[in-house]
Amino acid sequence: MANYLITGTNRGIGLEYCKQLQAKGETVIAVCRQPSAELKNLGVKIESGIDVTSDESVSELAQRLAGSSIDVLINNAGIIEANSLDHLDFESLERQFQVNAIAPLRVTKALLPLIPKGGKIILMTSRMGSIEDNTSGGFYGYRMSKTALSMAGKSLAEDLKPRQIPVGILHPGMVQTRMTDFSGITTTESVQGLLKRIEELNLDNSGTFWHGVKGEILPW
């Protein structure tokens, strides 16, 4: 039985991670700002009131968990806001960078002392952050922030090799969540694939950008 900590767990992919991991008998620590009724009903350990964009809040989380061990850290919290060239909102761009790119690094840095040798770190990025794959433009803040997150993941993979902690950079697929107007595959299908990628993650494939469901390597 392993200890998993997941951010952004009140709904969507984060909530589904909690469901499937609990069903497997794993220990789950669900981190969120405000837990949903569905999350509360799962019976997992919940660390609420945490804002991943706040140094103070993330430090509080680390203090709450002092003495614990985290075998797998899944940085799942994220937001998407549409920004076209004709309707650029620079506050929106900055907000998406804070949540999608900087916050996962903040959480990882704060909780790194709790991750043992052989532990794993997961960054939930997106194919929309692929520069080569971008053939439709738009979504400036989301695309740019996810590209930045992938770069952070690659750097973490290199920096953490001496500690024997691999880093997975995973695209969940087009998933039926509020972020996608409920288009695409189900969260169940997505997380089933993502958990396979996490199981396969090791030091040899650390820092690779994977399609979480199909298992293929995606272009940067």
Residue, then its C-alpha position, 0 to 999 in steps of 0.5 A: m500500500a502506497n501513500y498518494l497525495i493529489t491536489g485539485t480533488n474536489r471534482g473531475i480527474g482529481l476526484e476520480y484519482c481518489k476514487q480509483l486509488q481508494a478502491k485499490g486500497e492505497t492511502v489517499i491524501a486529497v488536497c483542495r480549497q473546498p471539498s465537495a460532498e462527493l469527496k467527503n463521502l469517499g472517506v479519504k483523508i482531506e486537507s482542505g483550505i489549501d490554495v496552491t498559489s500561496d506560499e503561506s498556504v502550501s507551507e501550512l500543508a507541509q507543516r500539517l503533513a510533517g512526519s508523513s511519507i508521500d510515495v506519489l505526488i500528483n500535481n493535478a490542480g489546474i484551470i483553463e480560461a479561453n484567451s483569443l488574440d482578439h480578446l486577450d486578458f493579461e490578468s487571466l494569462e497570469r492567473q493561469f500561469q500561477v495555477n498551472a505552471i508555478a503552483p505545481l513547482r511550489v507544491t513539489k518543492a514544499l513537499l519534497p522532503l516527504i518524498p522518499k527515494g523511489g517516490k514519484i512526482i506527477l505533473m498533469t499537463s496537456r497536449m495543448g501545451s505541445i508547441e509542435d502539435n499546436t495547429s489551431g492557435g488560441f487559448y494563449g494562457y492555457r497553452m503557454s502555462k502548460t508548456a511552462l509546466s512541461m519544462a518544469g517537469k523536464s528540469l525536475a526530472e534531471d535535478l531529482k535523478p540523483r535522489q532516484i525520484p522519477v517525474g512523469i509529465l502526463h496528458p490525461g486526454m480530452v476528458q469529460t470535465r467542467m474544463t472541457d464542457f464535458s466533451g471527450i472520454t470519461t474521467t474513469e477511462s482517463v484515470q485508468g490510463l494515467l495510473k498505468r503510466i504512473e505504475e510504469l514510471n521509472l528513472d529511465n523514462s523520467g521526464t517524458f511527455w506521455h499521453g496518459v491514456k494511449g501511452e504514446i510519447l507526445p511531441w514537445 
